[in-house]
Amino acid sequence: MSIRSFSMLAALAASFVVQTPNSFGDQIKLNVALSNPVMVIGDGDTGTNGDGKKAGENHLRIALTGFELPRSKERLPVNVAIVIDQSGSMGGDKIENARRAAIQAIDLLQDSDIVSIITYDDRAQVLVPATKASDRSMIRDKIRQIRAQGSTALHAGVMQGAVELRKFLNNKQVNRMILLSDGQANIGPSSPAELGDLGKSLINEGISVTTLGLGSGYNEDLMTRLASASSGNHAFIENPEYLTSVFQNEFQDVQSVIVQQISVVANFAEGIRPVKVLGYPAEISGQKVTLKLGQLYAKQERYFVVECEIPLGEAESSRKVVDVSADYKNMLTETNDHLTSSVEVRFTKSKEIASAAINKEVMSSCVLQIANERNRLATELRDAGKVSDAKELLKSNSIYLESNGKMLDNEALRRRGVDNLQQASQVESADWNLSRKGMKALQYGDSSQQRYEAAPKK
């Protein structure tokens, strides 16, 4: 059999997808594939897999892709709470641009949408209780009254935002909190772990939190943890002039949600060990991996990469690797949809055959997430004062991304390689505080495949 015909057969056998019929409308797409659908016997051994058999490392990519929002279909109703830091550090251009951004965001809402405005300094205040967005004149006037003063009771602001969202909370709409802060949370719970726990409790209610960090004073670890735990977005905004565009990006995302309450379960075959999920919180129990996702936008792709160890079989044989299921709430059809997929792997003695069968799209995703984990490690090394180690890791990561970008013909990997090289030159600079925020924002964007990155710098 030729290399080409073997590779085509492997690709056809690698993934089987079954979709529960849905007579009301479109479903999202579930695509499950291995980076190496054909593995070389004796190549890339990682030791044994508990039963004495040699095992090889592989990566499984689970991808969900949203369908296009039909033009004839009205978008989902929105229930949004805008929570604005009005502490003393927000004075001047920051608070002025925050007011402007919030006012323009209100104009993007429909009259039937629900909006609330919360501010916080030493405590949280409800400026506009949850109400329909139709009375825009009143809402704009309230926003114009925001003045900078006091400390930063961030936790209280989030809690109060949740109170307002709960007044009209239901699972047939998008429930989103947009949190803006420029400073350290210094009143009430203030650790990343505490805010992460709060985010988990909110997403369990169907509320996601997008966090916007403004300037150099906020806690990026806290803000990214809260966003991640609640399945929200995160942006680093160095220049307050870009607040308006970031708010608009966020509101466009909110208005394009098509599915919510997504649960993905991967059941690996006996003898195959799921090692970890790269860059995303997941529950691994034996052979079972469970992933939760708050929502998916129209035409958006979200993927998860699972590192796994597969016992190497006999040449020209194959075996099932995993059964994957995805359950979610289809917000347009108001149905609970179910998708399933299965993946097999084949074995060969030929490195040439295995190389020809590599799934470049899946491999590119794996490279990006592996590099992203290394970038996080570089941040940790720099935080620990190991500046030279952080610098060398970022340089080697740049080479790793550049070489794989060239091999896989992936320009995005090459661009991220350039980013790592620039970051390597910044770890010794006096502006590490700002550079760190930019790194954390890119790390978050890569791990969540966020549709917009940090706002441009000054």
C-alpha positions in Angstrom: 0.0 0.0 0.0 1.3 3.5 -0.9 2.0 6.1 1.7 -0.7 8.3 0.3 -3.4 5.6 0.3 -2.4 4.5 3.8 -2.6 8.1 5.1 -6.0 8.6 3.5 -7.3 5.3 5.1 -5.9 6.4 8.5 -7.6 9.8 8.2 -10.9 8.2 7.3 -10.7 5.8 10.2 -9.5 8.3 12.7 -12.7 10.0 13.7 -16.4 9.1 13.5 -19.0 11.7 14.5 -22.6 11.1 15.2 -25.1 14.0 15.7 -28.5 13.6 17.2 -31.0 14.8 14.6 -32.3 18.3 15.2 -35.2 19.3 13.1 -35.3 22.9 14.4 -32.0 24.2 13.3 -28.3 23.9 13.1 -26.0 22.2 15.6 -22.4 23.0 16.5 -19.7 20.7 15.0 -17.7 18.3 17.1 -14.3 17.4 15.6 -12.0 15.0 17.5 -8.6 14.0 16.1 -5.1 13.0 17.1 -2.0 14.9 16.3 -0.4 11.6 15.3 -3.2 9.3 13.9 -0.4 6.9 12.9 2.2 6.0 15.5 5.6 4.4 15.0 6.3 1.3 16.9 9.3 1.9 19.2 9.5 5.6 18.4 8.9 8.3 21.0 8.6 5.8 23.9 7.7 7.3 27.3 8.3 4.2 29.4 5.5 1.8 30.3 1.8 2.3 30.8 1.2 0.3 33.9 1.0 -3.1 32.2 4.6 -3.4 31.1 3.9 -2.4 27.5 5.7 0.5 25.9 3.7 3.6 25.6 4.0 6.5 23.2 2.9 10.1 23.8 0.2 11.6 21.6 -2.2 14.5 21.8 -6.0 14.5 21.3 -7.7 17.7 20.0 -11.4 18.1 20.8 -12.8 21.0 18.8 -16.3 22.7 18.9 -17.3 25.0 16.1 -20.3 27.3 16.3 -22.8 27.6 13.4 -23.5 30.9 11.7 -26.3 32.9 13.3 -29.2 32.9 10.8 -30.1 36.4 9.5 -33.7 35.7 9.9 -33.3 34.7 13.5 -33.3 37.4 16.3 -30.3 37.2 18.5 -30.6 36.1 22.1 -31.8 38.6 24.7 -29.0 39.9 26.9 -28.8 40.4 30.7 -25.6 42.4 31.3 -24.2 44.0 34.4 -21.4 46.6 33.9 -19.3 46.9 37.0 -16.9 49.8 37.0 -14.1 50.6 39.4 -14.4 54.2 40.6 -11.6 54.2 43.1 -9.3 57.2 43.4 -6.7 55.7 41.0 -9.3 55.8 38.2 -9.2 59.6 38.1 -8.6 61.7 34.9 -8.6 60.0 31.5 -9.4 56.6 32.9 -12.8 57.4 34.4 -13.6 59.7 31.5 -13.0 56.9 29.0 -14.8 54.4 31.1 -17.9 56.6 31.1 -17.6 57.1 27.4 -17.2 53.3 26.7 -20.1 52.4 28.9 -22.4 54.9 27.3 -21.5 53.7 23.8 -22.0 50.1 24.8 -25.5 50.9 26.0 -26.3 52.1 22.5 -25.5 48.6 21.2 -28.3 47.0 23.2 -31.8 46.4 22.1 -34.7 48.0 24.0 -35.7 44.6 25.5 -32.2 43.8 26.8 -31.6 44.1 30.6 -28.8 46.2 31.9 -27.5 47.3 35.3 -24.7 49.6 36.2 -22.7 49.0 39.4 -19.7 51.1 40.7 -17.4 50.3 43.5 -14.8 52.1 45.6 -14.8 51.5 49.4 -18.1 49.7 48.8 -20.3 48.7 45.9 -23.2 51.0 44.8 -26.0 50.2 42.4 -26.1 53.1 40.0 -28.7 51.6 37.7 -30.7 48.7 39.0 -31.4 45.9 36.5 -33.8 47.4 34.0 -34.7 47.3 30.3 -32.2 49.2 28.1 -35.0 51.3 26.5 -34.6 54.2 28.9 -31.2 55.1 27.5 -31.4 58.8 28.4 -31.7 57.9 32.1 -28.9 55.3 31.9 -26.5 57.7 30.2 -27.2 60.4 32.8 -26.4 58.0 35.6 -23.2 56.9 34.0 -22.1 60.5 33.6 -22.3 60.9 37.4 -19.5 58.4 38.0 -16.6 60.0 39.9 -13.3 58.6 41.0 -12.8 58.3 44.8 -11.9 55.9 47.6 -10.4 52.3 47.7 -11.1 49.2 45.6 -13.7 46.8 47.0 -13.6 44.6 43.9 -15.1 41.5 45.4 -18.1 43.6 46.6 -18.5 45.0 43.1 -18.7 41.5 41.6 -21.1 40.3 44.3 -23.4 43.3 43.7 -23.3 42.8 40.0 -24.4 39.2 40.5 -27.3 40.4 42.7 -28.5 42.6 39.8 -28.1 39.8 37.2 -30.1 37.4 39.3 -33.2 39.7 39.2 -33.8 38.6 35.6 -31.7 35.5 35.4 -32.8 32.7 33.1 -31.2 30.1 30.9 -32.9 31.4 27.7 -30.6 34.5 27.5 -27.0 35.5 27.8 -26.1 36.5 31.4 -22.8 38.4 31.5 -20.9 40.7 33.9 -18.3 43.1 32.5 -15.8 44.1 35.2 -13.4 47.0 34.8 -10.6 47.7 37.3 -7.3 49.5 37.3 -6.2 48.7 40.9 -5.5 46.1 43.5 -8.5 44.7 45.3 -7.7 46.1 48.8 -11.1 45.7 50.6 -12.7 42.3 51.2 -11.5 39.0 49.6 -8.7 39.8 47.3 -6.7 36.6 46.4 -6.8 35.0 42.9 -8.0 31.8 44.6 -10.9 33.5 46.3 -12.0 35.3 43.1 -11.6 32.0 41.2 -14.0 30.3 43.6 -16.4 33.1 43.1 -16.2 32.7 39.3 -16.9 29.0 39.6 -20.0 29.6 41.7 -21.2 32.2 39.2 -20.8 30.1 36.1 -22.8 27.3 37.9 -25.6 29.9 37.9 -25.1 30.6 34.2 -23.3 33.9 34.8 -19.9 34.5 33.1 -17.6 37.4 34.0 -15.4 39.3 31.5 -12.5 41.1 33.2 -10.9 44.3 31.8 -7.6 45.3 33.4 -6.7 49.0 32.8 -3.2 50.4 33.2 -0.4 49.0 35.3 -1.9 48.8 38.8 -4.4 45.9 38.6 -3.8 42.3 39.7 -3.6 40.3 36.4 -3.5 36.9 38.3 -6.8 37.7 40.0 -8.5 39.1 36.9 -7.5 36.2 34.6 -8.5 33.6 37.3 -11.9 35.1 37.7 -12.5 35.2 33.9 -11.2 31.7 33.4 -13.3 30.2 36.2 -16.5 31.8 34.9 -15.8 31.2 31.2 -15.5 34.9 30.4 -13.0 37.0 28.4 -10.0 39.0 29.6 -8.2 42.0 28.2 -5.3 44.1 29.2 -5.8 47.8 28.3 -2.7 49.9 28.7 -4.2 53.0 27.0 -7.7 54.1 28.3 -8.5 55.5 24.9 -9.0 51.9 23.7 -11.7 51.2 26.3 -14.5 51.9 23.9 -13.3 49.4 21.3 -12.8 46.7 23.9 -16.3 47.3 25.2 -17.7 47.0 21.7 -15.8 43.8 21.1 -17.2 42.3 24.2 -20.7 43.3 23.5 -20.4 41.9 20.0 -19.4 38.6 21.5 -22.3 38.7 24.0 -24.7 39.2 21.2 -23.5 36.3 19.1 -23.8 33.5 21.7 -25.5 30.5 20.2 -25.0 27.7 22.8 -24.5 27.6 26.5 -23.9 25.0 29.3 -21.5 22.9 27.3 -20.2 19.7 28.9 -17.6 17.6 27.1 -16.7 14.1 28.3 -13.8 12.0 26.9 -13.8 8.3 27.9 -10.4 6.9 27.0 -10.1 3.2 26.2 -8.7 0.8 28.7 -4.9 1.0 28.9 -4.7 4.5 27.4 -3.9 7.2 30.0 -5.0 10.8 29.8 -2.1 12.7 31.3 -3.4 16.3 31.4 -5.4 18.9 29.5 -3.1 21.7 28.3 -4.0 25.2 29.5 -7.6 24.6 30.6 -9.1 23.4 33.9 -10.5 19.9 33.6 -11.4 17.0 35.8 -9.5 13.7 35.1 -10.7 10.6 36.9 -9.1 7.4 35.7 -9.9 7.1 32.0 -12.5 9.9 32.0 -11.8 13.6 31.2 -14.6 16.1 31.8 -14.5 19.7 30.5 -17.0 22.5 31.1 -17.6 25.6 28.9 -20.0 28.4 29.5 -20.8 29.4 26.0 -19.9 29.3 22.3 -20.2 32.2 19.8 -21.4 32.0 16.2 -18.7 30.7 13.9 -16.3 30.5 16.9 -14.0 27.5 17.3 -13.0 26.3 20.8 -10.7 23.4 21.3 -9.1 21.5 24.1 -5.8 19.5 23.8 -5.4 16.4 25.9 -2.0 14.8 26.3 -2.3 11.0 26.5 -0.1 7.9 26.6 -1.0 5.1 24.2 0.5 1.6 24.4 2.2 0.8 21.2 0.5 -2.1 19.3 1.5 -4.4 16.4 2.4 -3.0 13.0 -0.5 -2.4 10.7 -3.0 -2.8 13.6 -5.3 -0.2 15.0 -7.2 0.4 18.3 -9.8 2.7 19.6 -8.4 5.6 21.6 -11.4 7.5 22.9 -15.2 8.1 22.8 -16.1 11.8 23.1 -19.6 13.2 23.8 -20.7 16.9 23.9 -23.9 18.0 25.5 -25.1 21.6 25.3 -28.1 24.0 25.4 -28.9 25.2 21.9 -30.1 28.7 22.5 -31.7 29.3 19.1 -33.7 26.1 19.0 -34.2 25.8 22.8 -33.2 22.1 22.6 -30.6 20.1 24.5 -28.3 18.7 21.8 -26.0 15.7 22.0 -22.9 14.9 19.8 -20.6 11.9 19.9 -17.3 11.0 18.2 -14.8 8.2 18.3 -11.1 8.1 17.4 -8.7 5.3 16.5 -5.0 5.2 16.1 -2.9 3.0 13.8 0.6 1.6 14.2 3.4 1.3 11.7 7.1 0.5 11.5 7.6 3.3 9.0 8.5 6.8 10.2 7.8 8.0 6.7 4.2 6.7 6.8 3.6 8.2 10.3 5.1 11.5 9.3 2.9 11.7 6.2 -0.2 11.1 8.3 0.4 13.9 10.8 -2.6 16.1 11.2 -1.1 19.6 10.7 -4.1 21.5 12.1 -4.2 19.4 15.3 -0.4 19.5 15.6 -0.5 23.3 15.3 -3.0 23.5 18.1 -0.8 21.2 20.2 2.3 23.3 19.5 0.6 26.5 20.5 -0.7 25.1 23.8 2.6 23.5 24.7 4.4 26.8 24.0 1.8 28.6 26.0 2.5 26.4 29.0 6.2 27.1 28.6 5.4 30.8 28.5 3.6 30.5 31.8 6.6 28.8 33.3 8.8 31.7 32.1 6.5 34.1 33.9 6.8 32.1 37.1 10.6 32.0 36.7 10.7 35.7 36.3 8.5 36.2 39.4 10.9 34.0 41.4 13.8 36.3 40.4 15.3 33.8 38.0 15.6 36.4 35.2 18.2 34.6 33.1 16.3 31.3 33.2 13.1 33.1 32.1 14.9 34.8 29.3 16.5 31.6 28.0 13.2 29.7 28.2 11.4 32.5 26.1 14.2 32.4 23.5 14.0 28.6 23.2 10.2 28.9 23.0 10.6 31.4 20.2 12.8 28.9 18.3 10.3 26.1 19.0 7.4 28.1 17.6 9.3 29.4 14.6 10.5 26.0 13.6 7.1 24.3 14.0 5.4 27.3 12.3 7.7 26.7 9.3 7.3 22.9 9.3 3.5 23.1 9.7 3.1 26.2 7.4 1.4 28.1 10.2 1.9 31.8 10.3 0.1 32.2 13.7 2.8 30.1 15.3 5.5 32.2 13.7 3.9 35.4 15.0 3.8 33.9 18.5 7.4 33.0 18.2 8.2 36.7 17.5 6.1 37.6 20.6 8.2 35.3 22.8 11.4 36.8 21.5 10.2 40.3 22.3 9.1 39.1 25.8 12.6 37.7 26.3 14.0 41.2 25.8 11.6 42.6 28.3 12.1 40.4 31.4 15.1 42.5 32.5 13.4 45.8 31.8 12.1 48.3 34.4 8.6 47.9 32.7 8.3 44.2 33.7 5.0 45.0 35.5 3.4 46.1 32.2 5.1 43.4 30.2 3.8 40.7 32.6 0.3 42.0 32.1 0.7 41.7 28.3 2.1 38.2 28.7 -0.8 37.0 30.9 -3.4 38.5 28.5 -1.8 36.6 25.6 -1.5 33.4 27.6 -5.2 33.7 28.5 -6.2 34.4 24.9 -4.3 31.4 23.6 -5.6 29.0 26.1 -9.2 30.1 25.6 -8.9 31.0 21.8 -10.4 34.3 22.7 -11.5 36.3 19.6 -9.8 39.5 20.6 -6.5 40.1 22.3 -5.1 42.9 24.5 -5.8 46.4 23.3 -3.0 48.2 21.5 -0.4 49.9 23.7 0.2 53.6 23.8 
